Amino acid sequence: MPVTAVTLHAMSNRVKRTWASAGRGAAILLGLVAYWISRDASPAGVVRWAVPFAVLFAGITCYTWWYHGGSPKALALQAKAEAKKTRRLGH
């Protein structure tokens, strides 16, 4: 199914933010792998560094999914962040 403006508009905020997080992680990881390969790194060397970064970005993506969900703890964290932002902006 192709992604169109209509399908993006219909997706929930949670799904959009999770996909954005996964996309950023994948882009950074691809950039790092391209850099390591350009520096003549061995495949074992690339894997040794790429796997921990992939695990890190997967963890960030999972946290994003959880944070934008409906659990009471996630909602409390969101409210705390919003209050801090409001205080900082002086509204």
PDB file of N, CA, C and O in Angstrom:
ATOM      1  N   MET A   1       0.844  -1.175   0.000  1.00  0.00           N
ATOM      2  CA  MET A   1       0.000   0.000   0.000  1.00  0.00           C
ATOM      3  C   MET A   1       0.890   1.239   0.000  1.00  0.00           C
ATOM      4  O   MET A   1       1.723   1.400   0.892  1.00  0.00           O
ATOM      5  N   PRO A   2       0.726   2.106  -0.979  1.00  0.00           N
ATOM      6  CA  PRO A   2       1.564   3.305  -1.035  1.00  0.00           C
ATOM      7  C   PRO A   2       1.161   4.308   0.049  1.00  0.00           C
ATOM      8  O   PRO A   2      -0.009   4.418   0.416  1.00  0.00           O
ATOM      9  N   VAL A   3       2.145   5.020   0.540  1.00  0.00           N
ATOM     10  CA  VAL A   3       1.890   6.039   1.557  1.00  0.00           C
ATOM     11  C   VAL A   3       1.502   7.325   0.854  1.00  0.00           C
ATOM     12  O   VAL A   3       2.247   7.838   0.019  1.00  0.00           O
ATOM     13  N   THR A   4       0.345   7.837   1.193  1.00  0.00           N
ATOM     14  CA  THR A   4      -0.127   9.092   0.610  1.00  0.00           C
ATOM     15  C   THR A   4      -0.433  10.062   1.740  1.00  0.00           C
ATOM     16  O   THR A   4      -0.375   9.706   2.917  1.00  0.00           O
ATOM     17  N   ALA A   5      -0.759  11.287   1.365  1.00  0.00           N
ATOM     18  CA  ALA A   5      -1.100  12.289   2.372  1.00  0.00           C
ATOM     19  C   ALA A   5      -2.331  11.868   3.157  1.00  0.00           C
ATOM     20  O   ALA A   5      -2.448  12.177   4.343  1.00  0.00           O
ATOM     21  N   VAL A   6      -3.251  11.166   2.505  1.00  0.00           N
ATOM     22  CA  VAL A   6      -4.463  10.725   3.192  1.00  0.00           C
ATOM     23  C   VAL A   6      -4.127   9.671   4.243  1.00  0.00           C
ATOM     24  O   VAL A   6      -4.640   9.729   5.360  1.00  0.00           O
ATOM     25  N   THR A   7      -3.274   8.710   3.897  1.00  0.00           N
ATOM     26  CA  THR A   7      -2.935   7.672   4.873  1.00  0.00           C
ATOM     27  C   THR A   7      -2.116   8.260   6.018  1.00  0.00           C
ATOM     28  O   THR A   7      -2.263   7.826   7.160  1.00  0.00           O
ATOM     29  N   LEU A   8      -1.261   9.232   5.738  1.00  0.00           N
ATOM     30  CA  LEU A   8      -0.500   9.872   6.811  1.00  0.00           C
ATOM     31  C   LEU A   8      -1.418  10.655   7.729  1.00  0.00           C
ATOM     32  O   LEU A   8      -1.218  10.681   8.943  1.00  0.00           O
ATOM     33  N   HIS A   9      -2.427  11.297   7.147  1.00  0.00           N
ATOM     34  CA  HIS A   9      -3.360  12.078   7.953  1.00  0.00           C
ATOM     35  C   HIS A   9      -4.209  11.171   8.831  1.00  0.00           C
ATOM     36  O   HIS A   9      -4.587  11.558   9.937  1.00  0.00           O
ATOM     37  N   ALA A  10      -4.510   9.984   8.359  1.00  0.00           N
ATOM     38  CA  ALA A  10      -5.369   9.065   9.100  1.00  0.00           C
ATOM     39  C   ALA A  10      -4.618   8.317  10.200  1.00  0.00           C
ATOM     40  O   ALA A  10      -5.251   7.761  11.098  1.00  0.00           O
ATOM     41  N   MET A  11      -3.294   8.289  10.154  1.00  0.00           N
ATOM     42  CA  MET A  11      -2.528   7.565  11.172  1.00  0.00           C
ATOM     43  C   MET A  11      -2.560   8.321  12.495  1.00  0.00           C
ATOM     44  O   MET A  11      -2.640   9.549  12.526  1.00  0.00           O
ATOM     45  N   SER A  12      -2.496   7.567  13.582  1.00  0.00           N
ATOM     46  CA  SER A  12      -2.479   8.196  14.894  1.00  0.00           C
ATOM     47  C   SER A  12      -1.122   8.858  15.139  1.00  0.00           C
ATOM     48  O   SER A  12      -0.124   8.530  14.496  1.00  0.00           O
ATOM     49  N   ASN A  13      -1.113   9.791  16.078  1.00  0.00           N
ATOM     50  CA  ASN A  13       0.117  10.481  16.452  1.00  0.00           C
ATOM     51  C   ASN A  13       1.160   9.483  16.942  1.00  0.00           C
ATOM     52  O   ASN A  13       2.349   9.632  16.660  1.00  0.00           O
ATOM     53  N   ARG A  14       0.712   8.466  17.676  1.00  0.00           N
ATOM     54  CA  ARG A  14       1.619   7.455  18.207  1.00  0.00           C
ATOM     55  C   ARG A  14       2.337   6.725  17.078  1.00  0.00           C
ATOM     56  O   ARG A  14       3.549   6.523  17.148  1.00  0.00           O
ATOM     57  N   VAL A  15       1.611   6.331  16.048  1.00  0.00           N
ATOM     58  CA  VAL A  15       2.197   5.602  14.926  1.00  0.00           C
ATOM     59  C   VAL A  15       3.145   6.509  14.135  1.00  0.00           C
ATOM     60  O   VAL A  15       4.236   6.085  13.752  1.00  0.00           O
ATOM     61  N   LYS A  16       2.730   7.751  13.894  1.00  0.00           N
ATOM     62  CA  LYS A  16       3.580   8.690  13.146  1.00  0.00           C
ATOM     63  C   LYS A  16       4.907   8.923  13.856  1.00  0.00           C
ATOM     64  O   LYS A  16       5.967   8.882  13.231  1.00  0.00           O
ATOM     65  N   ARG A  17       4.847   9.165  15.152  1.00  0.00           N
ATOM     66  CA  ARG A  17       6.074   9.441  15.905  1.00  0.00           C
ATOM     67  C   ARG A  17       6.968   8.206  15.991  1.00  0.00           C
ATOM     68  O   ARG A  17       8.193   8.319  15.969  1.00  0.00           O
ATOM     69  N   THR A  18       6.355   7.033  16.090  1.00  0.00           N
ATOM     70  CA  THR A  18       7.142   5.804  16.144  1.00  0.00           C
ATOM     71  C   THR A  18       7.847   5.567  14.822  1.00  0.00           C
ATOM     72  O   THR A  18       9.033   5.237  14.806  1.00  0.00           O
ATOM     73  N   TRP A  19       7.137   5.730  13.705  1.00  0.00           N
ATOM     74  CA  TRP A  19       7.761   5.571  12.385  1.00  0.00           C
ATOM     75  C   TRP A  19       8.866   6.609  12.172  1.00  0.00           C
ATOM     76  O   TRP A  19       9.910   6.298  11.599  1.00  0.00           O
ATOM     77  N   ALA A  20       8.634   7.843  12.636  1.00  0.00           N
ATOM     78  CA  ALA A  20       9.665   8.875  12.496  1.00  0.00           C
ATOM     79  C   ALA A  20      10.910   8.499  13.297  1.00  0.00           C
ATOM     80  O   ALA A  20      12.032   8.678  12.821  1.00  0.00           O
ATOM     81  N   SER A  21      10.719   7.984  14.498  1.00  0.00           N
ATOM     82  CA  SER A  21      11.847   7.559  15.330  1.00  0.00           C
ATOM     83  C   SER A  21      12.610   6.418  14.660  1.00  0.00           C
ATOM     84  O   SER A  21      13.841   6.424  14.623  1.00  0.00           O
ATOM     85  N   ALA A  22      11.878   5.445  14.135  1.00  0.00           N
ATOM     86  CA  ALA A  22      12.525   4.317  13.453  1.00  0.00           C
ATOM     87  C   ALA A  22      13.269   4.792  12.204  1.00  0.00           C
ATOM     88  O   ALA A  22      14.365   4.315  11.912  1.00  0.00           O
ATOM     89  N   GLY A  23      12.682   5.716  11.480  1.00  0.00           N
ATOM     90  CA  GLY A  23      13.334   6.249  10.274  1.00  0.00           C
ATOM     91  C   GLY A  23      14.614   7.004  10.590  1.00  0.00           C
ATOM     92  O   GLY A  23      15.621   6.853   9.898  1.00  0.00           O
ATOM     93  N   ARG A  24      14.572   7.823  11.645  1.00  0.00           N
ATOM     94  CA  ARG A  24      15.790   8.545  12.050  1.00  0.00           C
ATOM     95  C   ARG A  24      16.884   7.576  12.454  1.00  0.00           C
ATOM     96  O   ARG A  24      18.039   7.742  12.063  1.00  0.00           O
ATOM     97  N   GLY A  25      16.529   6.569  13.233  1.00  0.00           N
ATOM     98  CA  GLY A  25      17.519   5.579  13.656  1.00  0.00           C
ATOM     99  C   GLY A  25      18.117   4.847  12.474  1.00  0.00           C
ATOM    100  O   GLY A  25      19.329   4.635  12.421  1.00  0.00           O
ATOM    101  N   ALA A  26      17.269   4.456  11.515  1.00  0.00           N
ATOM    102  CA  ALA A  26      17.761   3.748  10.331  1.00  0.00           C
ATOM    103  C   ALA A  26      18.673   4.644   9.498  1.00  0.00           C
ATOM    104  O   ALA A  26      19.700   4.189   8.994  1.00  0.00           O
ATOM    105  N   ALA A  27      18.303   5.913   9.353  1.00  0.00           N
ATOM    106  CA  ALA A  27      19.126   6.841   8.569  1.00  0.00           C
ATOM    107  C   ALA A  27      20.491   7.052   9.223  1.00  0.00           C
ATOM    108  O   ALA A  27      21.515   7.066   8.539  1.00  0.00           O
ATOM    109  N   ILE A  28      20.503   7.214  10.532  1.00  0.00           N
ATOM    110  CA  ILE A  28      21.774   7.397  11.246  1.00  0.00           C
ATOM    111  C   ILE A  28      22.628   6.143  11.127  1.00  0.00           C
ATOM    112  O   ILE A  28      23.831   6.225  10.879  1.00  0.00           O
ATOM    113  N   LEU A  29      22.005   4.985  11.305  1.00  0.00           N
ATOM    114  CA  LEU A  29      22.746   3.731  11.213  1.00  0.00           C
ATOM    115  C   LEU A  29      23.313   3.527   9.813  1.00  0.00           C
ATOM    116  O   LEU A  29      24.467   3.122   9.667  1.00  0.00           O
ATOM    117  N   LEU A  30      22.519   3.801   8.787  1.00  0.00           N
ATOM    118  CA  LEU A  30      23.025   3.676   7.409  1.00  0.00           C
ATOM    119  C   LEU A  30      24.177   4.644   7.155  1.00  0.00           C
ATOM    120  O   LEU A  30      25.151   4.299   6.486  1.00  0.00           O
ATOM    121  N   GLY A  31      24.060   5.848   7.691  1.00  0.00           N
ATOM    122  CA  GLY A  31      25.146   6.817   7.543  1.00  0.00           C
ATOM    123  C   GLY A  31      26.425   6.350   8.227  1.00  0.00           C
ATOM    124  O   GLY A  31      27.519   6.497   7.682  1.00  0.00           O
ATOM    125  N   LEU A  32      26.281   5.786   9.427  1.00  0.00           N
ATOM    126  CA  LEU A  32      27.452   5.272  10.135  1.00  0.00           C
ATOM    127  C   LEU A  32      28.086   4.094   9.405  1.00  0.00           C
ATOM    128  O   LEU A  32      29.309   4.012   9.294  1.00  0.00           O
ATOM    129  N   VAL A  33      27.253   3.182   8.909  1.00  0.00           N
ATOM    130  CA  VAL A  33      27.790   2.031   8.167  1.00  0.00           C
ATOM    131  C   VAL A  33      28.508   2.501   6.905  1.00  0.00           C
ATOM    132  O   VAL A  33      29.586   2.001   6.585  1.00  0.00           O
ATOM    133  N   ALA A  34      27.918   3.460   6.184  1.00  0.00           N
ATOM    134  CA  ALA A  34      28.563   3.985   4.980  1.00  0.00           C
ATOM    135  C   ALA A  34      29.907   4.631   5.329  1.00  0.00           C
ATOM    136  O   ALA A  34      30.887   4.471   4.601  1.00  0.00           O
ATOM    137  N   TYR A  35      29.945   5.354   6.438  1.00  0.00           N
ATOM    138  CA  TYR A  35      31.198   5.974   6.875  1.00  0.00           C
ATOM    139  C   TYR A  35      32.248   4.916   7.205  1.00  0.00           C
ATOM    140  O   TYR A  35      33.398   5.022   6.781  1.00  0.00           O
ATOM    141  N   TRP A  36      31.842   3.882   7.975  1.00  0.00           N
ATOM    142  CA  TRP A  36      32.803   2.844   8.352  1.00  0.00           C
ATOM    143  C   TRP A  36      33.311   2.094   7.128  1.00  0.00           C
ATOM    144  O   TRP A  36      34.494   1.759   7.055  1.00  0.00           O
ATOM    145  N   ILE A  37      32.438   1.827   6.174  1.00  0.00           N
ATOM    146  CA  ILE A  37      32.857   1.124   4.961  1.00  0.00           C
ATOM    147  C   ILE A  37      33.804   2.002   4.147  1.00  0.00           C
ATOM    148  O   ILE A  37      34.767   1.503   3.564  1.00  0.00           O
ATOM    149  N   SER A  38      33.536   3.308   4.104  1.00  0.00           N
ATOM    150  CA  SER A  38      34.416   4.210   3.357  1.00  0.00           C
ATOM    151  C   SER A  38      35.803   4.303   3.994  1.00  0.00           C
ATOM    152  O   SER A  38      36.775   4.662   3.328  1.00  0.00           O
ATOM    153  N   ARG A  39      35.889   3.982   5.270  1.00  0.00           N
ATOM    154  CA  ARG A  39      37.174   4.008   5.973  1.00  0.00           C
ATOM    155  C   ARG A  39      37.844   2.635   5.947  1.00  0.00           C
ATOM    156  O   ARG A  39      38.750   2.369   6.737  1.00  0.00           O
ATOM    157  N   ASP A  40      37.399   1.768   5.042  1.00  0.00           N
ATOM    158  CA  ASP A  40      37.953   0.423   4.852  1.00  0.00           C
ATOM    159  C   ASP A  40      37.854  -0.452   6.098  1.00  0.00           C
ATOM    160  O   ASP A  40      38.784  -1.191   6.423  1.00  0.00           O
ATOM    161  N   ALA A  41      36.730  -0.362   6.788  1.00  0.00           N
ATOM    162  CA  ALA A  41      36.522  -1.226   7.953  1.00  0.00           C
ATOM    163  C   ALA A  41      36.183  -2.634   7.470  1.00  0.00           C
ATOM    164  O   ALA A  41      35.571  -2.806   6.417  1.00  0.00           O
ATOM    165  N   SER A  42      36.575  -3.615   8.229  1.00  0.00           N
ATOM    166  CA  SER A  42      36.247  -5.002   7.891  1.00  0.00           C
ATOM    167  C   SER A  42      34.771  -5.248   8.191  1.00  0.00           C
ATOM    168  O   SER A  42      34.184  -4.557   9.023  1.00  0.00           O
ATOM    169  N   PRO A  43      34.172  -6.225   7.521  1.00  0.00           N
ATOM    170  CA  PRO A  43      32.760  -6.531   7.826  1.00  0.00           C
ATOM    171  C   PRO A  43      32.534  -6.873   9.299  1.00  0.00           C
ATOM    172  O   PRO A  43      31.514  -6.495   9.876  1.00  0.00           O
ATOM    173  N   ALA A  44      33.473  -7.579   9.899  1.00  0.00           N
ATOM    174  CA  ALA A  44      33.334  -7.906  11.322  1.00  0.00           C
ATOM    175  C   ALA A  44      33.381  -6.639  12.172  1.00  0.00           C
ATOM    176  O   ALA A  44      32.666  -6.524  13.167  1.00  0.00           O
ATOM    177  N   GLY A  45      34.221  -5.699  11.777  1.00  0.00           N
ATOM    178  CA  GLY A  45      34.304  -4.428  12.505  1.00  0.00           C
ATOM    179  C   GLY A  45      33.032  -3.615  12.375  1.00  0.00           C
ATOM    180  O   GLY A  45      32.588  -2.983  13.334  1.00  0.00           O
ATOM    181  N   VAL A  46      32.443  -3.632  11.182  1.00  0.00           N
ATOM    182  CA  VAL A  46      31.193  -2.901  10.973  1.00  0.00           C
ATOM    183  C   VAL A  46      30.081  -3.522  11.812  1.00  0.00           C
ATOM    184  O   VAL A  46      29.322  -2.808  12.466  1.00  0.00           O
ATOM    185  N   VAL A  47      29.983  -4.842  11.793  1.00  0.00           N
ATOM    186  CA  VAL A  47      28.934  -5.524  12.559  1.00  0.00           C
ATOM    187  C   VAL A  47      29.128  -5.301  14.052  1.00  0.00           C
ATOM    188  O   VAL A  47      28.160  -5.108  14.788  1.00  0.00           O
ATOM    189  N   ARG A  48      30.379  -5.328  14.496  1.00  0.00           N
ATOM    190  CA  ARG A  48      30.665  -5.144  15.921  1.00  0.00           C
ATOM    191  C   ARG A  48      30.133  -3.804  16.425  1.00  0.00           C
ATOM    192  O   ARG A  48      29.694  -3.710  17.572  1.00  0.00           O
ATOM    193  N   TRP A  49      30.166  -2.761  15.583  1.00  0.00           N
ATOM    194  CA  TRP A  49      29.658  -1.456  15.987  1.00  0.00           C
ATOM    195  C   TRP A  49      28.214  -1.221  15.577  1.00  0.00           C
ATOM    196  O   TRP A  49      27.493  -0.492  16.258  1.00  0.00           O
ATOM    197  N   ALA A  50      27.782  -1.821  14.485  1.00  0.00           N
ATOM    198  CA  ALA A  50      26.427  -1.571  13.990  1.00  0.00           C
ATOM    199  C   ALA A  50      25.360  -2.225  14.864  1.00  0.00           C
ATOM    200  O   ALA A  50      24.292  -1.649  15.070  1.00  0.00           O
ATOM    201  N   VAL A  51      25.635  -3.413  15.377  1.00  0.00           N
ATOM    202  CA  VAL A  51      24.626  -4.122  16.177  1.00  0.00           C
ATOM    203  C   VAL A  51      24.261  -3.346  17.447  1.00  0.00           C
ATOM    204  O   VAL A  51      23.072  -3.185  17.724  1.00  0.00           O
ATOM    205  N   PRO A  52      25.231  -2.860  18.230  1.00  0.00           N
ATOM    206  CA  PRO A  52      24.829  -2.076  19.415  1.00  0.00           C
ATOM    207  C   PRO A  52      24.042  -0.817  19.063  1.00  0.00           C
ATOM    208  O   PRO A  52      23.101  -0.455  19.770  1.00  0.00           O
ATOM    209  N   PHE A  53      24.423  -0.148  17.970  1.00  0.00           N
ATOM    210  CA  PHE A  53      23.666   1.034  17.556  1.00  0.00           C
ATOM    211  C   PHE A  53      22.254   0.649  17.130  1.00  0.00           C
ATOM    212  O   PHE A  53      21.301   1.363  17.443  1.00  0.00           O
ATOM    213  N   ALA A  54      22.107  -0.464  16.423  1.00  0.00           N
ATOM    214  CA  ALA A  54      20.776  -0.934  16.014  1.00  0.00           C
ATOM    215  C   ALA A  54      19.925  -1.253  17.239  1.00  0.00           C
ATOM    216  O   ALA A  54      18.736  -0.935  17.267  1.00  0.00           O
ATOM    217  N   VAL A  55      20.520  -1.874  18.245  1.00  0.00           N
ATOM    218  CA  VAL A  55      19.790  -2.179  19.481  1.00  0.00           C
ATOM    219  C   VAL A  55      19.390  -0.886  20.192  1.00  0.00           C
ATOM    220  O   VAL A  55      18.275  -0.777  20.703  1.00  0.00           O
ATOM    221  N   LEU A  56      20.288   0.086  20.226  1.00  0.00           N
ATOM    222  CA  LEU A  56      19.989   1.375  20.845  1.00  0.00           C
ATOM    223  C   LEU A  56      18.814   2.053  20.143  1.00  0.00           C
ATOM    224  O   LEU A  56      17.879   2.510  20.800  1.00  0.00           O
ATOM    225  N   PHE A  57      18.858   2.121  18.817  1.00  0.00           N
ATOM    226  CA  PHE A  57      17.789   2.783  18.069  1.00  0.00           C
ATOM    227  C   PHE A  57      16.477   2.007  18.179  1.00  0.00           C
ATOM    228  O   PHE A  57      15.407   2.616  18.202  1.00  0.00           O
ATOM    229  N   ALA A  58      16.538   0.694  18.245  1.00  0.00           N
ATOM    230  CA  ALA A  58      15.322  -0.104  18.460  1.00  0.00           C
ATOM    231  C   ALA A  58      14.732   0.198  19.838  1.00  0.00           C
ATOM    232  O   ALA A  58      13.514   0.294  19.986  1.00  0.00           O
ATOM    233  N   GLY A  59      15.583   0.345  20.831  1.00  0.00           N
ATOM    234  CA  GLY A  59      15.117   0.708  22.170  1.00  0.00           C
ATOM    235  C   GLY A  59      14.464   2.080  22.193  1.00  0.00           C
ATOM    236  O   GLY A  59      13.426   2.268  22.828  1.00  0.00           O
ATOM    237  N   ILE A  60      15.062   3.027  21.509  1.00  0.00           N
ATOM    238  CA  ILE A  60      14.482   4.375  21.431  1.00  0.00           C
ATOM    239  C   ILE A  60      13.123   4.325  20.737  1.00  0.00           C
ATOM    240  O   ILE A  60      12.185   5.001  21.158  1.00  0.00           O
ATOM    241  N   THR A  61      13.017   3.531  19.683  1.00  0.00           N
ATOM    242  CA  THR A  61      11.744   3.397  18.976  1.00  0.00           C
ATOM    243  C   THR A  61      10.689   2.753  19.866  1.00  0.00           C
ATOM    244  O   THR A  61       9.539   3.190  19.876  1.00  0.00           O
ATOM    245  N   CYS A  62      11.065   1.730  20.605  1.00  0.00           N
ATOM    246  CA  CYS A  62      10.112   1.086  21.535  1.00  0.00           C
ATOM    247  C   CYS A  62       9.681   2.056  22.622  1.00  0.00           C
ATOM    248  O   CYS A  62       8.509   2.084  22.999  1.00  0.00           O
ATOM    249  N   TYR A  63      10.612   2.849  23.128  1.00  0.00           N
ATOM    250  CA  TYR A  63      10.267   3.842  24.141  1.00  0.00           C
ATOM    251  C   TYR A  63       9.301   4.873  23.563  1.00  0.00           C
ATOM    252  O   TYR A  63       8.356   5.285  24.235  1.00  0.00           O
ATOM    253  N   THR A  64       9.532   5.284  22.330  1.00  0.00           N
ATOM    254  CA  THR A  64       8.637   6.237  21.674  1.00  0.00           C
ATOM    255  C   THR A  64       7.235   5.662  21.579  1.00  0.00           C
ATOM    256  O   THR A  64       6.260   6.360  21.858  1.00  0.00           O
ATOM    257  N   TRP A  65       7.122   4.393  21.189  1.00  0.00           N
ATOM    258  CA  TRP A  65       5.817   3.739  21.104  1.00  0.00           C
ATOM    259  C   TRP A  65       5.129   3.731  22.474  1.00  0.00           C
ATOM    260  O   TRP A  65       3.940   4.029  22.581  1.00  0.00           O
ATOM    261  N   TRP A  66       5.893   3.385  23.521  1.00  0.00           N
ATOM    262  CA  TRP A  66       5.331   3.340  24.867  1.00  0.00           C
ATOM    263  C   TRP A  66       4.931   4.732  25.344  1.00  0.00           C
ATOM    264  O   TRP A  66       3.842   4.916  25.888  1.00  0.00           O
ATOM    265  N   TYR A  67       5.820   5.721  25.139  1.00  0.00           N
ATOM    266  CA  TYR A  67       5.609   7.076  25.644  1.00  0.00           C
ATOM    267  C   TYR A  67       4.342   7.698  25.075  1.00  0.00           C
ATOM    268  O   TYR A  67       3.636   8.415  25.783  1.00  0.00           O
ATOM    269  N   HIS A  68       4.052   7.441  23.832  1.00  0.00           N
ATOM    270  CA  HIS A  68       2.877   8.026  23.195  1.00  0.00           C
ATOM    271  C   HIS A  68       1.652   7.131  23.298  1.00  0.00           C
ATOM    272  O   HIS A  68       0.641   7.382  22.642  1.00  0.00           O
ATOM    273  N   GLY A  69       1.737   6.097  24.111  1.00  0.00           N
ATOM    274  CA  GLY A  69       0.598   5.211  24.359  1.00  0.00           C
ATOM    275  C   GLY A  69      -0.291   5.775  25.455  1.00  0.00           C
ATOM    276  O   GLY A  69      -0.184   6.948  25.812  1.00  0.00           O
ATOM    277  N   GLY A  70      -1.155   4.945  25.980  1.00  0.00           N
ATOM    278  CA  GLY A  70      -2.118   5.427  26.954  1.00  0.00           C
ATOM    279  C   GLY A  70      -1.881   4.963  28.375  1.00  0.00           C
ATOM    280  O   GLY A  70      -2.784   5.066  29.205  1.00  0.00           O
ATOM    281  N   SER A  71      -0.688   4.451  28.689  1.00  0.00           N
ATOM    282  CA  SER A  71      -0.466   3.975  30.060  1.00  0.00           C
ATOM    283  C   SER A  71      -0.431   5.163  31.027  1.00  0.00           C
ATOM    284  O   SER A  71      -0.007   6.253  30.645  1.00  0.00           O
ATOM    285  N   PRO A  72      -0.866   4.965  32.259  1.00  0.00           N
ATOM    286  CA  PRO A  72      -0.889   6.059  33.229  1.00  0.00           C
ATOM    287  C   PRO A  72       0.494   6.682  33.473  1.00  0.00           C
ATOM    288  O   PRO A  72       0.612   7.896  33.640  1.00  0.00           O
ATOM    289  N   LYS A  73       1.527   5.849  33.492  1.00  0.00           N
ATOM    290  CA  LYS A  73       2.871   6.371  33.728  1.00  0.00           C
ATOM    291  C   LYS A  73       3.330   7.252  32.552  1.00  0.00           C
ATOM    292  O   LYS A  73       3.934   8.306  32.755  1.00  0.00           O
ATOM    293  N   ALA A  74       3.035   6.807  31.325  1.00  0.00           N
ATOM    294  CA  ALA A  74       3.397   7.604  30.155  1.00  0.00           C
ATOM    295  C   ALA A  74       2.630   8.920  30.133  1.00  0.00           C
ATOM    296  O   ALA A  74       3.193   9.963  29.801  1.00  0.00           O
ATOM    297  N   LEU A  75       1.354   8.876  30.483  1.00  0.00           N
ATOM    298  CA  LEU A  75       0.555  10.107  30.523  1.00  0.00           C
ATOM    299  C   LEU A  75       1.077  11.064  31.594  1.00  0.00           C
ATOM    300  O   LEU A  75       1.073  12.279  31.396  1.00  0.00           O
ATOM    301  N   ALA A  76       1.526  10.521  32.728  1.00  0.00           N
ATOM    302  CA  ALA A  76       2.099  11.367  33.785  1.00  0.00           C
ATOM    303  C   ALA A  76       3.390  12.023  33.304  1.00  0.00           C
ATOM    304  O   ALA A  76       3.624  13.201  33.576  1.00  0.00           O
ATOM    305  N   LEU A  77       4.227  11.272  32.591  1.00  0.00           N
ATOM    306  CA  LEU A  77       5.458  11.851  32.047  1.00  0.00           C
ATOM    307  C   LEU A  77       5.156  12.939  31.026  1.00  0.00           C
ATOM    308  O   LEU A  77       5.833  13.967  30.998  1.00  0.00           O
ATOM    309  N   GLN A  78       4.147  12.722  30.189  1.00  0.00           N
ATOM    310  CA  GLN A  78       3.769  13.731  29.200  1.00  0.00           C
ATOM    311  C   GLN A  78       3.269  14.998  29.888  1.00  0.00           C
ATOM    312  O   GLN A  78       3.622  16.107  29.487  1.00  0.00           O
ATOM    313  N   ALA A  79       2.452  14.834  30.917  1.00  0.00           N
ATOM    314  CA  ALA A  79       1.938  15.995  31.650  1.00  0.00           C
ATOM    315  C   ALA A  79       3.072  16.763  32.324  1.00  0.00           C
ATOM    316  O   ALA A  79       3.076  17.994  32.338  1.00  0.00           O
ATOM    317  N   LYS A  80       4.024  16.033  32.878  1.00  0.00           N
ATOM    318  CA  LYS A  80       5.175  16.671  33.532  1.00  0.00           C
ATOM    319  C   LYS A  80       5.996  17.461  32.515  1.00  0.00           C
ATOM    320  O   LYS A  80       6.419  18.584  32.793  1.00  0.00           O
ATOM    321  N   ALA A  81       6.223  16.876  31.333  1.00  0.00           N
ATOM    322  CA  ALA A  81       6.986  17.560  30.284  1.00  0.00           C
ATOM    323  C   ALA A  81       6.240  18.791  29.790  1.00  0.00           C
ATOM    324  O   ALA A  81       6.855  19.826  29.533  1.00  0.00           O
ATOM    325  N   GLU A  82       4.932  18.691  29.656  1.00  0.00           N
ATOM    326  CA  GLU A  82       4.130  19.834  29.207  1.00  0.00           C
ATOM    327  C   GLU A  82       4.140  20.955  30.237  1.00  0.00           C
ATOM    328  O   GLU A  82       4.210  22.128  29.871  1.00  0.00           O
ATOM    329  N   ALA A  83       4.069  20.609  31.525  1.00  0.00           N
ATOM    330  CA  ALA A  83       4.124  21.618  32.583  1.00  0.00           C
ATOM    331  C   ALA A  83       5.481  22.313  32.596  1.00  0.00           C
ATOM    332  O   ALA A  83       5.561  23.527  32.783  1.00  0.00           O
ATOM    333  N   LYS A  84       6.527  21.553  32.401  1.00  0.00           N
ATOM    334  CA  LYS A  84       7.876  22.130  32.360  1.00  0.00           C
ATOM    335  C   LYS A  84       8.015  23.073  31.175  1.00  0.00           C
ATOM    336  O   LYS A  84       8.608  24.145  31.296  1.00  0.00           O
ATOM    337  N   LYS A  85       7.470  22.677  30.032  1.00  0.00           N
ATOM    338  CA  LYS A  85       7.525  23.517  28.830  1.00  0.00           C
ATOM    339  C   LYS A  85       6.737  24.804  29.045  1.00  0.00           C
ATOM    340  O   LYS A  85       7.187  25.882  28.656  1.00  0.00           O
ATOM    341  N   THR A  86       5.559  24.694  29.667  1.00  0.00           N
ATOM    342  CA  THR A  86       4.734  25.868  29.936  1.00  0.00           C
ATOM    343  C   THR A  86       5.441  26.818  30.895  1.00  0.00           C
ATOM    344  O   THR A  86       5.426  28.031  30.690  1.00  0.00           O
ATOM    345  N   ARG A  87       6.059  26.275  31.935  1.00  0.00           N
ATOM    346  CA  ARG A  87       6.810  27.096  32.888  1.00  0.00           C
ATOM    347  C   ARG A  87       7.968  27.805  32.207  1.00  0.00           C
ATOM    348  O   ARG A  87       8.215  28.985  32.456  1.00  0.00           O
ATOM    349  N   ARG A  88       8.678  27.084  31.348  1.00  0.00           N
ATOM    350  CA  ARG A  88       9.835  27.644  30.665  1.00  0.00           C
ATOM    351  C   ARG A  88       9.431  28.780  29.723  1.00  0.00           C
ATOM    352  O   ARG A  88      10.126  29.790  29.623  1.00  0.00           O
ATOM    353  N   LEU A  89       8.308  28.605  29.039  1.00  0.00           N
ATOM    354  CA  LEU A  89       7.843  29.633  28.095  1.00  0.00           C
ATOM    355  C   LEU A  89       7.134  30.772  28.794  1.00  0.00           C
ATOM    356  O   LEU A  89       6.876  31.802  28.172  1.00  0.00           O
ATOM    357  N   GLY A  90       6.809  30.619  30.075  1.00  0.00           N
ATOM    358  CA  GLY A  90       6.208  31.694  30.837  1.00  0.00           C
ATOM    359  C   GLY A  90       4.739  31.926  30.558  1.00  0.00           C
ATOM    360  O   GLY A  90       4.250  33.042  30.735  1.00  0.00           O
ATOM    361  N   HIS A  91       4.027  30.906  30.129  1.00  0.00           N
ATOM    362  CA  HIS A  91       2.586  31.091  29.854  1.00  0.00           C
ATOM    363  C   HIS A  91       1.768  30.819  31.066  1.00  0.00           C
ATOM    364  O   HIS A  91       0.542  30.924  31.019  1.00  0.00           O
TER     365      HIS A  91
END
